[in-house]
Amino acid sequence: MAIASMDDLVESLIHYPRVFGKDTASNEAAGISHTPWYATGIIGAGAAPTGGLNGATFTASVAGQIASPAAVTGAVSYLTKFSAIHTGNIGKIWLIDRLWGDVPVVTTTGAQAITSPTWPARDEAASTNGAGVFLALETSSATGNAGAITNTTVSYTNSSGTAGKTATMASYPATAVLGTWVPFAMAAGDLGVRSVQSITLGTSYVSGQVHLMAWRLVAELDVPLANTGYSSSFTGLNMPNVWDSSVLQLVYWPTSTSVGAVAGSLYYAQG
């Protein structure tokens, strides 16, 4: 049933939540985003990407993901409520769909060629074109670089099919800790990434492991005060689509060098 009215929405609501929770963690610094993908909690830790430079896509079900509704033929899932509480030092929480990740060689400073697979059909239009799909660099094992690295770039094809575009990163922090998550800046005017052709670290990350990640923002929630519950309903969220087989995870925007425990829930409608 298509959701075309408030009555349709009420009839389509799934009346039980998908819960999430993550334990306290050390993050890099205030203002440097952090993912609890590797942290313990109500939802256990996820595994690092595999597949070498070409990487591998993520499709439910995998360890570490937040659950979403089972697929129903002819129906689409919509997020109708996002609630969370934390015990300290988080200003905003993103809910994202984890599409793909790879395993660059952290000591190679030249261009590392990548033949990325076709993304799962989970861009903003449920296609593989990459509209609304962006890139980030994630740490799964603390890096050994003594100073911030400012010359990491990615060559990609944008969501319109134009190749040879360059994504840049202003700075990846020194000795980045587990869970550090730094988004890339796309070329001016680009609205997403269809595929990736290479990554150039520019400067050696010395040790540890980073991953180039493709992701889509699903929803966000402001959580400025600790130990205070926050929620956003379908009107604030604009009922974003959560496509079948999505691999949902959280990204925090910290206000200090450690983040508190987080718990919350997601409610859906399906029609």
N, C-alpha and C positions, 0 to 999 in steps of 0.2 A: 504494500500500500504506500503510495507516494504521500509525503507529509505536506499538505497544502493548506492546512488550517490549524488553529489551536486545538480543536477537537481531535484532529488526526495526530497531533503531537502527543496529546494526553494518552490516546489509545496506543501509540507506538513506544511509550516509555518502557524501559527495562527497569523494574522496580528493585533491583539490588545492585550495590556498587561493586566495582573492581577496586580493591584496596592496594595501597603501596606504602612502603616504609623503608627508610634507610637509616643506619646507625651514624653516629658522629664520625667525622673524618678530618684529616689535615688537608687543607687546600693551599694553593700557591700564594695568593695575596688578595686583598680587597680589589674588586674590579676585574679580576681575571677569572673568567667563567670556569666552572668545575662540574664534571659529571660524576654521579655516584654509581655509575654502571658497575664498577669494580668493588663496591662496598657491600658489606653484609646488611641484613635487615629482614623485614617481613618478606621482601623479595630478595632472593639470594644474589650473590655476585654473578655478573656475566663474564664471559670469556673474551679474550682479546681477539681481534680479527685474524684471519688466516689467509692463505693463498698467495703469499709473497707479494711482489710488486703489483701484480694484476688484481690481487685481492679477491674478495667474495662478497656476494650480496647477502642480506639478512632477510629472512622470511620466517614468520611465526610457525612453530613455537621454538624459542631459544631461551636458555637460562639467562636471567637478568631482566627480561622484558616485563612491562606492566601489561596485564591481560586486557584484551578487548573482546567484544562479542564474537561468537562463532558466526561464520558466514551463513546467510540464508539466501537462497536463490531469488534474484530479482529485488533484493533489499539492500539498502545502504545504511551503514551505521553513522550516527551523529553524536558528537560529544555535547551533552546538555548541562553538565555541572562538573566543576573542577574545584575540589576543596583540599586544603593543606594546613598544617601547623608545623612549626619548627621550634627548636629549643635555643636557637641563636645564630646570628651572623649571616643571615640570608635575606636579601632584599627583594629578589624576584626568582620565580621558578619557571623555566620553560618546560613544556611537554613536547618532545620531538619524536619523529619516526626515523629510526636508524636504518638506512638503506644499504650502505656498502662501506667496507673498510679494507685497507691494505696494509702491507708491512714493508715500508722503505728501509734501506740500509742506512743506519744513522751516522755512519762515518764516511759515506760517499757524498762529496760536495758538488759534483757535476749533475747534469740532468739524468734522472733515472726514468727510463721509458716505461710507460704503463699502457696496457691494453685493457681498459676497464670493461667489464661485462655490461650488457644492457641492464639499466636499472629495473627494479621491479616496477610494475605499473601502479605506482603510488605517488606520482607528483600531484600537484594541486588539481589536475583534471583527470586523475586516475589513468594517466598515460605514462609512457617511458621517455617522454621528451625532456623531462627535467624542469618544467616550470615550477618555481618555488623550491627547488632543490639546491642546497648550498654546500660548501666545503668547510671542514675544520680540521685542526691537527689535535689529536688526542694522545695523552701519555698513558701507557699501560705499565711502564716500569720507569722509575725516576731517571731522568737524563743526567749526563755528566758535564754538560757545557758550563764553564765557569762564568760566562757573561751572557746577557740577552743576545739573541740571534735575530737580525733584522733583514736578512736577505733570502728568506725562504719564499719560493714562488711555485705556482702550479700552472701548467699549460692545459687548457681545457677547450671543449666545444660547448657553446652556450645552448640554451633551450630552443633557440631558433635554428640551430644547425650550423652556426658560424664557427669554424675552427680557428685555432691560433690565438685564442684569447688568453690573457694572463691574470691570474689571481695573485694577490700580494698579501703579505702579513707584516704589519708594522713591527711586531716584536714577539718572539717566543721567549719566555723567561728563563733565566739561569737555573740550572738544576731543577727542572720542572718536576713536580711531585706527581704521584699516581693520581689520575683523574683530571689533570689539567686539560682544558678544552678551549682552544683559541680559534675562532672563526676566521676565515680568509675574507678579504675584500675582493669582490668581483670587479671586472672591468666596467667602466661607466656605461649605464644603460642596460646591462644584462639582468635578466630576471630569473636566472637559474642555470644549472649545469646539466648537460646531456651526457657527457663522457669526459674522461680525463686521459691526457696523453703523456704527461710526465710530471715529476716533482723534482725541484732543485732545492736542496737544503741550503746551499750556499756556503755554510760554515758547518763543520762537524758538530753533531750533538754528543759526540765522544762515547757515550754508553747509554744503557737503558733502551727503551723502545717507544717510538711514536707511530701513529697511524693516521693516514689521510682518510677522512670520513666524509661520506655524502649523507645528508640529512634534510628533513623537511620540518619546519615549525608547524605544530598542530595548534597549540594554545599556550597562553602565558598567564601567570597569576602573580600579582604583587603581594608580598608577605613582609611588610616593613617592620613589624614588631614580633619579638620572640614570645612564645607561649600564648599566642593569640590565634584563634582559628580564622581563616579567610576562605571565601568561596566566591565563585563566579558562576552565574546561571547561564542558560542558553541565550539570553538577550545580550549579556556581556561577552560571551564567547563567540557569538554569531554562528553557533551550531556547526563547527568545523567537521568535515568528513574524516572519518577514521576508516580507511580502506581495509578490506579483508587482508589478513596476513600481515598487518602492520606490526612493527617491532618498536613499541613505545618505550621511551626512557626519559629521565629527567636531566636537566642541566640547570645548575644553580648560578646565580649572580651574587657572590659573597661580599660581605662588608668587613671581613677580617681575615685572619690567616688560619682559622679553623671554623668548620661549619657544624652546627648542632644536628641532632637527630631530626628526621622529617617523617611525618605520616600524613596520609590523606586518602582521597578516594576519587574515582571517576564514575559518573553516571552517563548512561547512553540512551538514545532512542534508535529504533531500527524500523525503517519503512521504505 
